[in-house]
């Protein structure tokens, strides 16, 4: 993953064309930018240029840019699951939010980090 101005990009390599392809992955259901290059330095430059051009286009046209995800997520758990999660969090000495973040990070095999 690459990051620039809060936007994250996933990168894939096309072996048949010897090209790296990137796309923004944290701005909603479809990427706001895609880009490609033949080496890592060029790919980073293209990623940053694509984001800067996107933000400039939005400003010029008076359009609100699609922003990276805020990190806030509202969940509807149902009362039974909510009670179960609250009990597990309390037993762990954590807030519900911290417990959910820790559980999701563990499930996704991500490193622990303060929420």
JOKA-V820126 format. One record per pair of residues at least 12 apart in sequence whose C-alpha atoms are under 10 Angstrom apart, sorted by the first residue. I is the first residue (numbers start at 0). J is the second residue. D is the distance in Angstrom with one decimal. If there is no record, write none. Layout:
# JOKA-V820126
i,j,d
I,J,D
I,J,D
This chain:
# JOKA-V820126
i,j,d
0,21,9.2
0,22,9.9
0,23,9.5
0,24,9.4
1,21,9.1
1,22,9.8
1,23,9.1
1,42,9.8
1,43,7.7
1,46,8.5
1,47,9.8
2,23,9.2
2,43,9.2
2,46,8.9
2,47,8.9
3,23,10.0
3,43,9.1
3,46,7.9
3,47,6.5
3,50,7.8
3,51,9.5
4,47,8.6
4,50,8.1
4,51,9.1
4,66,9.7
4,67,8.9
5,25,8.8
5,26,9.7
5,66,8.2
5,67,6.1
5,68,8.7
5,69,9.6
6,22,9.9
6,23,6.6
6,24,7.7
6,25,6.3
6,26,7.3
6,31,9.7
6,32,10.0
6,46,9.6
6,47,9.6
6,50,8.0
6,65,9.9
6,66,7.8
6,67,5.5
6,68,8.6
7,21,9.8
7,22,8.2
7,23,5.6
7,24,5.9
7,25,5.9
7,26,8.4
7,46,9.6
7,67,7.9
7,68,9.9
8,20,9.7
8,21,6.1
8,22,5.2
8,23,4.2
8,24,5.6
8,25,7.7
8,26,10.0
8,30,9.1
8,32,9.0
8,33,8.7
8,34,9.6
8,43,9.7
8,46,7.8
9,21,5.5
9,22,5.6
9,23,6.5
9,24,6.5
9,25,9.5
9,33,9.7
10,22,6.8
10,23,9.1
10,24,10.0
10,33,9.8
10,34,9.4
10,35,9.0
10,39,9.9
10,42,9.1
11,35,9.4
12,35,9.5
12,36,9.8
12,37,9.3
13,37,9.9
16,37,9.2
17,36,9.0
17,37,6.6
17,38,9.1
18,35,6.7
18,36,5.8
18,37,4.9
18,38,7.7
18,42,9.5
19,34,8.4
19,35,5.4
19,36,5.3
19,37,5.8
19,38,7.0
19,39,7.9
19,41,9.6
19,42,7.1
20,33,7.4
20,34,5.9
20,35,4.4
20,36,6.8
20,37,8.9
20,42,8.0
20,46,9.9
21,33,5.6
21,34,5.2
21,35,6.0
21,36,8.7
21,42,7.7
21,43,9.3
21,45,9.1
21,46,7.4
22,34,6.4
22,35,8.8
22,46,8.2
22,49,9.8
23,46,8.6
23,49,9.7
23,50,8.9
23,67,9.2
24,67,8.6
24,68,9.6
25,65,9.4
25,66,8.1
25,67,5.2
25,68,5.9
25,69,9.5
26,64,9.3
26,65,5.8
26,66,5.6
26,67,4.6
26,68,6.1
26,69,9.6
27,65,7.4
27,66,8.3
27,67,7.7
27,68,7.6
30,65,9.6
31,49,9.0
31,50,8.3
31,53,7.6
31,64,9.0
31,65,7.5
31,66,9.5
32,46,8.0
32,48,9.9
32,49,6.2
32,50,6.9
32,52,9.4
32,53,7.5
33,45,9.0
33,46,7.7
33,49,7.5
33,50,9.4
34,46,6.2
34,47,9.6
34,48,9.2
34,49,7.1
34,50,9.9
53,65,9.6
54,66,9.8
70,114,9.5
81,95,9.1
84,96,9.7
84,98,8.1
84,99,7.9
85,98,8.7
85,99,9.7
87,99,9.7
96,114,8.1
97,112,9.9
97,113,8.0
97,114,6.4
98,114,9.7
99,114,9.9
100,112,8.9
100,113,8.8
100,114,6.9
101,113,8.8
101,114,8.6
